[in-house]
Amino acid sequence: MRTVIFAGGQGSRISEETHSVPKPMVKVGNKPILEHIFGLYSNFGYDKFTVLCGYKGHIIRRYVRNLIEENYDVSVNLSKGTLSTSKNRLNSALWEIDTLETGLDSETGSRLKQAIDSFDDEVFFATYGDGLSDINIAKLLEFHKQHGKLATVTAVQSRSRFGSMTIEDTSVIEFLEKNNKSEDWINGGFFVLSRKVADFIDGNESFEYDVLPRLVAAGELMSFKHTGFWQPMDTLKDRQYLENLIQQGKLPWS
């Protein structure tokens, strides 16, 4: 099963790092946060990824290419202009990674629509390229299959810099503007989506502020409540918090 990762935004709230690299390539514990996200899903046996590129996407594409050299023995024949690989010498995860250039100025809804148009999967995971959690991916998928709706969003409780959600049982009733209450349920990412979500996307628009409310109005969005570890990396303070966890040997997402 495929995981789509939003990785095209400019990451303006952590511009001290993203002036040179896209936010998913900001390092935490000596490797990009994107690689931690790969590992999170891989721990549950989901090794196929589509990374939606935009801002400085060439850096993500270069990183993906370099994973081959880092993990495999490589043979180059300069006379024929060929490159081949042999055994996986580091015995690392057998990830399948596609990168998809979705445009510098594309909104998240447009990026998602382009992703859906690029593959045939009927159901897939989606997440942001800057957040980590100890969420049980297997239980998230099981929950999605049980309710039969088109979309599942993971709901977390955090003092919000984002819009919040009103939830009755597990149904999402409405999205609200941010109000900084710590008890609010907010969008924590970690979605499960049907490809039919593409029918709710109209042009270059926001997945969060245009598409999700349409799914709510249609009764097609359910919430998977997660009360464990969840941490976005929006600011330098967030990055330092994650870095400190790693230095202490605490990696709840792994």
Order of alpha helices (4+ residues) and beta strands (2+ residues): beta-alpha-beta-beta-alpha-beta-alpha-beta-beta-beta-alpha-beta-beta-alpha-beta-beta-beta-beta-beta-alpha-beta-beta-alpha
